[in-house]
Amino acid sequence: MRKVREMACRVLLLTIASGLLISCASAATRGNAQDLGRAGEGAGGSGTGPLKVLVLGEDGHDALIPRGDPAFRRVVTELQEIMDRRGFRVVDEEAVAADLGWPARDYRDKTEVLEAAKLANASERAASRVQAALLFRIEGTYRDLRYATRIDLHLSGDLYDVRSNRFLGAVDLPTERVTVPGRCLTAACGSHAVSARARDLASELGTVLARKLAALAPRDSATAAPVEAGAPVLEAVYTVTFRHLTTEEALSVIDVMTDGFPGYRSHDLLRGGGAVRRYEYVTTASAAKIERWLTLLLLDMGLDPEREIVLAVRDRDIRIERVLPATATTPQ
């Protein structure tokens, strides 16, 4: 097993070294003035492309302004524009819903909103997949003063890593007061005043959240600011399943994945023994990188992914299965 591991590590080191040379060669041509949302391999992004963000609004409570209100739409637009200017790739929720055939509906709570982001990833459509979700809510409280109406606006937002279910941070802005002449106790009555102030609040909220998210996804190792030890980064949690591999083969693969794959964070055994072994595997590397490294590793071990072994890398799931008996591949 030691020999297999050493050979696999040599192949991976050559691959990693070639990738570093390519990134160094191209670093001089990359702009970095407004590219804060660009995620490098060390930050858990998908290669060197911009981090994909989905802006979602929660309105499943009586005190929250519904998505049909103009103020809600203005907040969505402002948050999307700020994320776009910061270099993130913004995925529009309504466009995803239209693409996937989801019916439009109001009054969604936090669970339903986050489920929408996960369903977008499960669709396996590249244009709909995201890594981070920005969840916001607008609380509006109306108070009748007879001669005027006071509206208290409270805007807050949360960041989530959709792939790993991690909470990444939150921003809670101070309550803003809007005054409307006369009695105005409905959202429609104070819509114009509320919309204008809500957009200003969204600018402040989006700026802070964009900085938080950019700090978790530096552009690349050459230009990114140093990340403090123990600071959270965007991660993916995979379930790795070995089926019909020998114990030695499975342990060899998981050893290299933990000792030789860049981006590795942690792993744990979920099920061992017999024909099936299953692990939890946490990494910041992209699915494309993992598939490439695993393919090279299996080939170096004499396990052909196009013949006796099936390698499948999907959203949060890695499966390595022997489909032909080991004796069937032995040269006669």
N, C-alpha and C positions, 0 to 999 in steps of 0.2 A: 504494500500500500504506500510505503514511503516513496518508492521509485515512481509510482504513478503520480503521486502528489507533486514531486519535484518536476516531472516532465510537464504537468499541467501548468504549474506556476511559471515555468520558462516561457510557455506559449502565451500566457496572459501578460507577462511582463513585456514581451515584444509588442503585443497589441497595444498595451497602455502607453508604451514609449512612443510608438508611432503616432498615437492620438495626440500626445503632448506636443510632438514636433509640429503636427499640422496646426494645432491651436496656437502655438507660438508664432508660426509663420503668418497666420491670418490675423493675429492680434493687432498688428500695426494698422490694418485697414478698417477696424471696427470703430464707429463713433461711440462715444460714451457720455455725451453731454446730457441727453434726456433718456438714456437707455437704462434707467434704474430697474425696470421690470424684467430685464433679460436674465434668465436663470442659467447658470453654468452647471456643469456636471457635478461639481462638488456641492452645489446648493440644492440638488434634488430636482432640477429642471429636466425637461426632455431635450437633452443635447444642449445647444446654444440658442435655441429659439426663445421668444418672449414667453413669460409665464401667462397661462390662460386663466382669466378670472371671470366669474359669473356674478353679477350684481342682482341680489334678490331682496324683495321687500316682504316684511311680515305684517299682516293686517287682521289676524284672527282674534281680535279682542275689541270690545266696544270702545275703549279709549284710544285705539289706534286709527289713524286716518286710512281709509280704504284705498285700494289701488285704483279705483275709478275716479278718485279725486285728482284735479289738476296738480295739486301740491305733490302728490305721490309721484306722478309722472315727471315732474321737474326735478325731484330729488334723484330719481333713477338716472335721468339724462345727465345731470351734473356729476354724479358719481362715476358714470361711465366715461365722461369726457376727461375727468381728472386722471382716472386709471390709464386711459389711452395716452394722455400727454406724458405720463410717467413711464411709458414704455411697455406697459402690459398689453397683452392681446385680450380685448374685451369681447366676451361672447354674450349676445343679447338673449335674454330669457324668452321674449316673445317670438324671436326668430327660431329658437330651438323648439318651442312649443308648436309653431306652425310646421316646422320640418318633420317633427315626430308625430304630428296629429293629435296633440294634447288639447282637450277642450279648455276654453278660457273659464276661469272661476275666481271668485273673490273670497275674502275671508279665509286665508290660510294661516295656520299657526306655524311655529318654528319648526316642528317636526316635518310638516308637509312641505315647507319651503326647502329644507335641506334634502328631503327625499327627491325633489325635482332635480337638484344638482347630481345626485347619485344615479338617477334614472338616465340623465343625459350621458353620463359616462358609460352606463351599462348598454346604451344603444350601439356602441362600437362605431359610431359615425364620427370621423375625425373632426368635423366642423363643430360638433356639439360637445366634445369632451373638454373638461376643465380640470384644473388642479386645486384652485383656491376659490372659495365662495365668500363674498362680502354680503353679509346679512344686516339689513338696517330696519329700523322701525321709527315711526313718527307718532308721538303721543300728542293729542290735542284736547285741551280742557277749556270749555267755554263757561264764563261767569257773567251773569246779567247784572250790570250796575245801573240799570234803568236809563240813564242818559248815554251810556256807552256799553260796549261788550268787551270784556278782557279775554283774550285767548292766550293760554299758556302752551307754548310749543316746546317739546322735548325730543331731541333727535339723538339716537344712539346707534352704534354699529358693532358687529362682531366679525372676526375673521376665522375661517375654518380651512384646514387642509382636508379636502374632500376624500383624497385617497386613503388617508390614515385615520380619519375621524378625529384629528387633533384640533383642539381649540388653540388659536394662535394669538389672540389678543382682542381687546375691545376698547372702544372710545365712547364716553358718555358726556355729551356736551351739557353745559348749564342751560337751564330753562330760559327761553326767550318769551317776552310778553308782546303781544300785538293788540292794539286797541282799534276797535271799529266803532264809528259813531252810531248811536241808537241801539236798539235791541237786535241782536244778530246771533241767534242760538242754534243755527244750523250750519253745516259745513258749506253748503251752497252759498249762503249769505256772505260768509267771510272768506270765500275761496280765493279771491284775488289777493287780499292782504296776506293770507296764510301762504299762498304759493310763492310770493316774492320773498318773504322771510325764510321759508323752508329751503329755497335755493341757496340763499346765503349760508345757512347752516350746513347744507350739504357740501358746500365748498370747503368749509372748515373740517367737517368730518372726513371727507374724502382725502384731503391733503394729509391728515394724520395717519389714516389707515394705509394710504399708499406708501408712506415712509416706513411704517411697521412691516408691510409686506415686502418692500424692497430690501429691507435689512435681512429678511429671511431668505432672500433669493438673489445673492450677488451675481453680477454678470459673469465673471470668470475669475479664476485664481490669480490672474495677472493684474486685474484692475479693481477687483472688489476690495472693499474695506475689510480689515480683519474682523473675524467673528469671535466673540468671547467664548471661552471654554464653557461648555454646558448650555450655550444658547440654543434655542429651538431652531430647527431647520425643517424645510418641507420634506416629508418622508412618505414612503409607500410601504404598507404592510402586506406582504405576500404570504399566502399559504402554499408551501412547497410540498408536493406529494410525489413520493417515489413508489412505483408499483412494479412488482415482479423483478426488481433489481436485487442482487445479493447485498447482504449487509455491508460487506467491504466496499462495494461499488457506491452504495448510497452514502456511506460515511466519507468516502474519498471526495465525492462531489460537494457535500455540505462543508467539509473541511476547507476546500479551496474557495467556496463561496464566502466563507467567513474570514479566511486569512488572506485571500488574494484579490477579491473583487473590491474595487474602489466604491466608496459610498456606504459600505457595510456599517450598520449600527448595532444590531443585536439579533439573536435567534433563540428559539426555544423548541424543545421537542413536544409535539402535541400527541403523537402516537408512534410507538415503536414496535419492532418485532414482526415476524411473519412476512407476508407478501407485500405489506403496505407500511411505509414510514411517512410520517407527516410532521412538518416543521412550520413554525412561525418565523418569517424572515423579514427584517426591517432594514430598509436601504434608502439612500437618496438617489441612487442611480436610476436612469430611465429604463423602461421595459425593453427598448430597442438594444441598449447596451447589455442588459442581462441576457437577452436571447443570443446575442453575438458571442458573449463570453462563454455561455453554457455550450453553445455549438462547438466552439474550439476545444473546450474542455472534454466533451464527450468524444470528439474525434481523436484527441490525443490519448484517451483511454481505450481506444479501439472500439468504441460504441458508435455506430453510424446512425445519426438521427434520420437518415432517409431509408434505413433498412430495418434493423432489428429494434431500434429505439424510436419512440415518438416524443418529441419535445414540443410542448405547447405553453406559450406565455400569453396570458390574457389579463384582463383587469383584475389585479390583486390575486392572481392564481398562476402558479407554475406547476406543470405536470410533466414528469419524466417517467415513461412507462416502457417496459420491454414487451414488444409484441411478437417477437420470434424467440424461441428457446435458444439459449447460449450455444447448444450443440449444433443448431442449424446453421450457424455462421462460422463454424470451425472449418478451415480448409481441409479438403480430403487429400 
